[in-house]
Amino acid sequence: MCRHLAYLGPPASLRSVLIDPPHGLYRQSWAPRRQRYGTVNADGFGAGWYAPGDPVPARYRSGLPIWADESFADMARISFSAAVLAAVRSATDGMAHGVAAVAPFTADGWLFSHNGRVDGWPDSMASVAATLPARALLDLDARVDSALLWALVLYRLRAGVPAAAALASVVTAVAAEGVTGRFNFLLTDGTTITATAAGDSLSYRCDDSSVIVASEPTDDAPGWRDLPDQRVLTATPGDVAVSDLTTVSDLTIASELTTEGIRIR
């Protein structure tokens, strides 16, 4: 049910981050090692990255499997960035296909990906979706659970909620409505990676110069750590902070959402 990855560090080619590692995102598209739901991620892929001095990320998405897109492999060889977020997709039955449904989603300089699924989609999300302004619903990239979850996160970010709390509060708000599923989120603005582990695997590796956060380790080198479930992670090169997901949400934002805005206490 998708695999995703984010990288911050010295400028590196997209190929070296996504394709070359022995168990990188490229290989995870057909042979993931820790994926418990689905076996092949062949329903599209996407990559977003930041150029020096430009806060608006570039983005490349395709409805093809990553291994079938020769143009991306060639472009990735000569495209360098210090900040990358990418995903390969395994579409959930009943949800839209095509490029618009593929992560990363983007707005306001952010890149976002969701690894997981919403059970009972779309009916289960009716009450949560009703907390958004109509415009946010009309602007959804696609009729898929990930696009709606991104709209909920973006709504909070635009209200001034910090990234970790924005992700965590979406997970807790959805749970408060009795919605079940898997809600592993990945978010970056090109300087910080924020992620949740909520129902699926997530690992990270950090040293003084770089950090990588991924659904599963991209190689067997030492230094990888698994993020426990129900945690939120905030990472920059040389620094990783891990907190309880519910605590981050409760400390920053009450689950009081209206179509006029978010009331922060």
C-alpha positions in Angstrom: 0.0 0.0 0.0 2.7 2.4 -1.2 6.2 3.1 -0.1 7.7 6.6 0.4 11.0 8.3 1.3 12.4 11.7 2.2 16.1 12.8 2.2 17.9 15.9 3.5 21.6 16.3 3.1 24.4 17.3 0.8 23.2 17.7 -2.8 22.8 14.3 -4.4 21.4 13.0 -7.6 17.9 11.7 -7.6 19.3 8.5 -9.0 21.6 8.0 -6.0 18.8 8.6 -3.5 16.0 6.7 -5.2 17.3 4.2 -7.8 20.9 3.1 -6.9 20.5 1.9 -3.3 20.1 -1.9 -3.3 16.7 -1.8 -1.6 15.8 1.8 -2.6 12.4 3.1 -3.6 13.0 1.9 -7.1 13.4 -1.7 -6.0 10.6 -1.3 -3.4 8.2 -0.7 -6.3 8.3 -4.5 -7.1 10.2 -6.1 -4.2 9.5 -4.3 -0.9 10.9 -6.2 2.1 8.6 -4.9 4.9 5.3 -4.1 3.1 2.5 -5.9 4.8 -0.4 -4.8 2.6 0.0 -5.4 -1.1 3.0 -6.8 -2.9 3.7 -4.5 -5.9 3.7 -0.7 -6.1 3.0 -0.3 -9.8 0.2 2.3 -9.9 2.4 5.3 -10.4 5.2 7.1 -8.7 6.3 10.7 -8.0 9.3 12.7 -6.8 9.6 16.2 -5.6 12.8 18.1 -4.9 14.1 21.6 -4.2 16.6 23.6 -6.2 19.0 25.9 -4.4 17.4 29.2 -3.4 14.0 28.2 -4.6 11.3 27.3 -2.0 8.9 25.9 -4.6 9.7 22.3 -5.2 9.9 20.7 -8.7 7.7 17.7 -9.1 7.7 14.7 -11.5 4.8 12.3 -11.4 3.7 9.4 -13.6 0.9 6.9 -13.7 3.4 4.3 -14.9 5.5 2.0 -12.6 8.8 3.7 -11.8 10.7 0.9 -13.6 8.7 1.6 -16.8 9.5 5.3 -17.1 12.9 5.6 -18.9 12.7 9.4 -19.0 12.7 9.6 -15.2 15.7 7.3 -14.9 17.7 9.5 -17.3 16.5 12.7 -15.7 17.3 11.4 -12.2 20.9 10.8 -13.2 21.6 14.6 -13.8 19.1 16.1 -11.3 20.7 17.0 -8.0 19.0 18.3 -4.8 19.6 18.6 -1.0 16.0 17.8 -0.3 13.9 15.1 -1.9 10.5 13.4 -1.2 9.3 10.5 -3.4 6.7 7.7 -3.4 5.7 4.7 -5.3 1.9 3.8 -5.3 -0.2 0.7 -4.9 -3.7 1.9 -5.5 -6.5 0.9 -3.1 -9.5 -0.8 -4.8 -12.2 1.7 -5.5 -10.0 4.8 -5.6 -9.0 6.8 -8.6 -6.0 6.0 -10.8 -3.8 8.3 -12.8 -1.2 11.0 -12.2 -3.4 13.2 -10.1 -3.7 10.5 -7.4 0.0 10.0 -7.1 2.1 11.5 -4.3 3.8 13.8 -3.6 1.1 16.4 -3.2 2.3 19.9 -3.0 1.2 23.5 -2.0 2.8 26.5 -0.4 6.3 25.0 -0.7 5.4 21.7 1.0 5.7 18.2 -0.3 3.4 15.5 1.3 2.9 11.7 0.9 0.6 9.2 2.6 1.5 5.6 3.0 -1.6 3.7 4.1 -5.4 3.7 3.5 -8.7 4.9 5.0 -11.0 2.1 5.7 -14.6 2.6 4.5 -13.6 5.3 2.0 -15.3 7.6 1.1 -18.4 7.3 3.5 -16.2 7.0 6.6 -14.6 10.4 6.0 -17.8 12.4 5.6 -17.8 14.1 9.0 -14.1 14.8 8.8 -14.3 16.2 5.3 -17.1 18.5 6.6 -14.6 20.4 8.8 -13.0 21.7 5.6 -14.1 24.8 3.7 -15.9 23.9 0.5 -13.0 25.4 -1.5 -10.6 23.0 0.0 -12.7 20.1 -1.1 -13.1 21.5 -4.6 -9.4 21.8 -4.9 -8.6 18.2 -4.1 -6.1 16.8 -6.6 -8.0 13.5 -6.9 -10.9 11.5 -5.4 -8.6 9.5 -3.2 -8.1 9.3 0.6 -4.5 10.6 0.4 -5.7 13.8 -1.3 -8.3 14.5 1.4 -5.8 13.8 4.2 -3.4 16.2 2.5 -6.2 18.8 2.4 -6.7 18.3 6.2 -3.0 18.7 6.9 -2.6 21.8 4.6 -5.6 23.4 6.3 -3.8 23.2 9.6 -0.5 24.4 8.2 -2.2 27.4 6.8 -3.7 28.1 10.2 -0.2 28.3 11.7 -0.1 24.9 13.3 3.4 23.5 13.4 4.2 20.6 11.1 4.4 17.8 13.7 1.1 18.9 15.3 -0.6 19.3 11.9 0.2 15.7 11.0 -0.6 14.3 14.4 -3.9 16.2 14.8 -5.2 14.8 11.5 -4.5 11.3 12.7 -6.2 11.9 16.0 -9.1 13.8 14.5 -9.8 11.0 12.1 -9.6 8.4 14.9 -11.9 10.5 17.0 -14.6 10.0 14.3 -14.1 6.3 14.5 -12.3 6.0 11.2 -9.7 3.2 11.0 -6.9 2.7 8.6 -3.2 3.3 8.3 -1.9 6.9 8.4 1.9 7.1 7.8 2.5 10.7 6.6 5.6 12.2 5.2 6.0 16.0 4.9 8.9 18.4 4.1 9.5 22.0 3.3 13.0 21.4 2.1 14.6 22.0 5.5 12.9 19.6 7.9 11.3 16.2 7.5 8.2 15.4 9.6 6.6 12.0 9.6 4.1 9.8 11.4 4.1 6.1 12.1 0.5 5.1 12.4 -0.3 1.6 11.2 2.7 0.9 8.9 6.4 0.6 9.0 8.8 3.6 9.1 12.6 3.8 9.5 15.2 6.5 9.6 18.9 7.0 9.5 20.6 10.2 10.6 24.2 11.4 10.8 25.8 14.8 11.1 25.4 15.6 7.4 22.2 13.9 6.3 18.9 12.2 7.3 16.7 9.8 5.4 13.2 8.7 6.5 11.6 5.8 4.6 8.9 3.2 4.8 11.7 0.7 5.0 15.6 0.7 5.0 17.0 1.3 1.5 20.1 -0.8 2.3 21.6 -3.0 5.0 24.2 -0.6 6.2 24.2 0.1 10.0 22.5 3.1 11.5 18.9 2.4 10.6 16.3 2.8 13.4 12.6 1.7 13.3 10.1 4.3 14.4 7.6 2.7 16.9 3.9 3.0 16.0 1.9 6.0 17.1 4.9 8.3 17.0 5.7 11.5 15.2 9.2 12.3 14.0 10.8 15.6 13.2 14.3 15.4 11.6 17.0 17.5 10.2 20.6 16.4 9.4 22.2 15.6 12.7 19.0 15.7 14.8 15.9 13.6 15.2 13.1 14.2 17.7 10.5 11.5 18.3 7.3 12.1 20.3 4.1 10.3 21.1 1.6 11.2 18.4 -1.4 11.8 20.7 0.7 14.0 23.0 1.9 16.3 20.2 -1.6 16.7 19.0 -3.2 17.4 22.4 -0.6 19.9 23.4 -0.9 22.0 20.4 -4.4 21.9 19.0 -7.8 20.9 20.3 -9.9 18.8 17.9 -12.3 21.8 17.4 -12.5 22.4 13.7 -15.0 24.5 11.9 -15.4 25.7 8.3 -14.5 29.2 9.5 -11.1 28.1 10.8 -9.2 26.1 13.4 -9.5 27.3 17.0 -6.1 26.9 18.6 -6.1 26.9 22.4 
